[in-house]
Amino acid sequence: MSHSVQQAIAALSLPPEWRWHVDVRRRRSTLGIEVAPDGRVLFAVPADADPTDVALAVRKRLPRLAEEVRRRGERPPEPVKELVSGSSFAYLGRRYRLRLIPVEDGRRVRLYGGWLELPDYASPEKSVQAIAAWYTERGTAWMRARLPSLQSRVGVTPKAIEVRALPDHWGSCGPDGVVTLHWAVMQLPPPLLDFVLVHELCHLKVPGHGPAFRREMRLVLQDADHRERWFAVDEPMLWRGQVRPRIGR
């Protein structure tokens, strides 16, 4: 099946520079199209999908898809941080300066006195893990507190919500009903966090990103289109853990 669908999509003469592939998902009932942050395109199709129907659906979405791929291709390089006192880190849309503190038993990453305090570990990897763990812990608490209001507006109840690192997306909604968000989104201001969370909750009702999905988003967030444009500006700036080596360490 996937080979036939792949041939049907290839016959559409997609731009040669596009990187795309077909993924057959048995639990899907409709076509889903996903564009990864690096511009790769995934066509998620049901196991019984008709190749001709898939090709027609892709053709209808080509203008919007081409714009999304173009935008992804123009992304600036992934942000890189220096783990030195004074470096800037965002949390809930606000900026905090990093302050390195001595490594002592029981000391953890925390916001204190307007600073983001980080034990001065010798290993950059350990420092990144500590910061990511802090975002994860704070993000999990924030998302779980925000979830009841938003899920009632969407009309769904996810099985669980998780915050952790994701390889290619800022959020995902699994077939088991678990909504997962990347810890890095906790750098965004609350209106954009709502946008990301509502996006995944709406996927519990509507797979893919077609007209039905966009209508669902607008029902929950009347300014969904504005937030989407805002998110497109802010999300390339999200730090995902890349750091520069520290001189002399």
C-alpha positions in Angstrom: 0.0 0.0 0.0 2.7 2.6 1.0 4.5 2.0 -2.3 1.3 2.7 -4.3 0.6 5.8 -2.3 4.2 6.9 -2.7 3.9 6.5 -6.4 0.7 8.5 -6.5 2.2 11.4 -4.5 5.4 11.3 -6.6 3.3 11.7 -9.7 2.2 15.1 -8.4 5.7 16.4 -9.3 6.5 17.8 -5.9 9.5 20.2 -5.8 12.6 18.1 -6.2 14.2 19.7 -3.1 11.5 18.4 -0.8 12.3 15.6 1.5 9.2 13.5 2.2 8.1 10.0 3.0 4.9 8.0 3.5 4.0 6.4 6.8 1.2 3.9 7.0 -0.7 4.1 10.3 -3.3 1.4 11.0 -5.2 3.5 13.5 -5.6 6.5 11.1 -8.8 7.0 9.2 -7.8 10.1 7.2 -4.7 11.5 5.6 -2.4 13.5 7.9 0.4 15.8 6.7 3.1 16.8 9.1 6.0 19.2 8.4 9.0 18.7 10.7 11.0 21.7 12.0 13.7 21.0 9.5 11.2 21.0 6.6 10.8 17.2 6.1 7.2 16.3 5.1 5.5 13.2 6.4 2.3 11.9 4.8 0.6 9.7 7.4 -2.0 7.5 5.6 -4.5 4.8 6.7 -3.7 1.3 5.9 -6.6 1.0 3.5 -6.0 4.4 1.8 -6.8 4.7 -1.9 -3.7 6.1 -3.7 -5.8 8.3 -6.0 -7.8 9.8 -3.1 -4.6 10.5 -1.2 -3.0 12.2 -4.3 -6.2 14.4 -4.7 -6.1 15.4 -1.1 -2.4 16.3 -1.2 -2.9 18.3 -4.4 -5.6 20.4 -2.7 -3.2 21.2 0.2 -0.1 21.9 -1.9 -0.3 25.7 -1.8 -0.4 25.8 2.1 2.0 22.9 2.3 4.5 24.7 0.0 4.3 27.8 2.2 5.0 25.8 5.3 8.0 24.0 3.8 9.3 27.3 2.5 9.0 28.8 6.0 10.7 25.9 7.7 13.5 26.1 5.1 14.2 29.7 6.1 14.5 28.9 9.8 17.5 30.5 11.5 20.1 28.1 13.0 19.1 26.4 16.2 19.9 28.7 19.2 23.0 27.9 21.2 23.6 29.0 24.8 26.7 29.8 26.8 26.4 28.4 30.3 28.0 31.4 31.9 26.6 33.8 34.5 24.5 36.5 32.7 23.2 34.3 29.9 19.6 34.8 29.1 16.9 32.1 29.5 13.2 32.4 29.0 10.4 30.9 31.1 6.7 31.6 30.4 7.7 34.4 28.0 9.9 36.3 30.6 13.7 36.6 30.4 15.9 35.6 33.4 19.7 35.9 33.7 21.6 32.8 34.6 23.6 32.7 37.8 26.1 29.9 38.4 26.2 28.8 42.1 28.6 26.4 43.9 27.7 22.7 43.6 26.5 21.5 46.9 24.3 18.7 48.1 20.7 19.3 47.5 21.2 22.4 45.3 19.1 22.3 42.1 18.1 24.6 39.3 15.6 27.2 40.5 14.3 30.7 40.0 15.5 32.9 42.9 15.5 36.6 43.2 14.9 37.2 39.5 17.8 34.9 38.5 17.8 31.3 37.1 20.3 29.6 39.4 22.3 26.7 38.1 24.9 24.6 40.1 28.2 25.1 38.4 28.7 21.5 37.1 32.0 20.7 35.4 30.1 18.8 32.7 28.1 20.9 30.1 25.9 17.8 29.5 25.0 17.6 33.2 24.2 21.3 33.2 21.9 20.9 30.2 20.2 17.9 31.8 19.6 19.9 34.9 18.1 22.8 33.1 15.9 20.5 30.9 14.8 18.6 34.0 13.8 22.0 35.6 11.8 23.0 32.5 10.2 19.5 32.5 9.2 19.7 36.2 7.8 23.2 36.0 6.2 22.5 32.6 4.4 19.4 33.8 2.9 21.3 36.8 1.9 24.3 34.6 0.3 22.1 31.9 -1.6 19.9 34.3 -3.0 23.0 36.0 -4.0 24.5 32.7 -5.4 21.3 31.2 -8.9 21.1 32.8 -10.0 24.5 31.4 -8.7 23.8 27.9 -9.9 20.2 27.6 -13.4 21.3 28.6 -13.4 23.9 25.8 -12.1 21.3 23.3 -14.5 18.6 24.6 -11.9 15.9 25.0 -10.1 14.2 27.9 -6.6 13.0 27.2 -5.4 9.9 28.9 -2.3 11.8 30.3 -0.1 14.8 29.6 3.7 14.5 29.5 6.5 17.0 29.2 9.8 15.8 27.8 12.2 16.1 24.9 10.8 15.3 21.4 13.1 14.8 18.4 11.2 16.6 15.7 8.1 18.2 17.1 7.0 20.7 19.8 4.0 18.4 20.6 2.5 15.1 19.8 -0.8 13.3 20.4 -0.4 9.5 20.4 -3.0 6.9 19.5 -3.2 6.0 23.1 -4.6 9.5 24.0 -1.4 10.7 25.6 -0.5 14.3 24.8 3.2 15.1 24.9 4.9 18.5 24.8 8.6 19.4 24.4 10.0 20.9 27.5 11.4 23.8 25.4 7.9 25.2 24.8 7.9 26.4 28.4 10.0 29.3 27.2 6.9 30.6 25.4 4.4 33.1 26.8 1.1 31.6 28.2 -1.0 32.5 25.1 1.3 30.5 22.9 1.4 27.6 25.4 -2.4 27.5 25.2 -2.1 27.4 21.4 0.3 24.5 21.5 -1.8 22.6 24.1 -5.1 23.2 22.2 -3.4 22.1 19.0 -2.6 18.7 20.4 -6.0 18.4 22.2 -7.8 19.1 18.9 -5.9 16.2 17.4 -7.8 13.9 19.7 -10.9 14.9 17.7 -9.5 15.6 14.3 -6.3 14.0 12.8 -4.2 15.9 10.3 -4.1 19.7 9.7 -6.9 20.1 7.1 -9.9 22.5 7.1 -11.8 20.5 9.7 -8.8 20.7 12.1 -8.5 24.5 11.6 -12.2 25.0 12.2 -11.9 23.1 15.5 -8.9 25.3 16.5 -10.9 28.5 15.8 -13.9 27.2 17.8 -11.6 26.9 20.9 -9.4 29.9 20.2 -11.0 32.7 18.2 -7.6 34.3 17.5 -6.0 30.9 16.5 -4.7 32.3 13.2 -3.1 35.2 15.0 -1.5 32.9 17.6 -0.3 30.6 14.8 1.6 33.5 13.1 2.9 34.6 16.5 4.1 31.1 17.2 5.8 30.9 13.8 7.9 33.9 14.8 8.8 32.8 18.3 9.3 29.0 17.9 12.6 29.2 15.9 14.1 31.0 18.9 13.3 28.2 21.4 16.4 26.7 23.0 16.5 22.9 22.9 19.8 22.3 24.7 22.6 23.2 22.4 25.5 24.8 24.3 28.9 26.2 23.4 32.0 24.6 25.1 33.2 26.7 28.1 36.8 27.9 27.7 39.1 26.7 30.4 36.8 23.8 31.6 
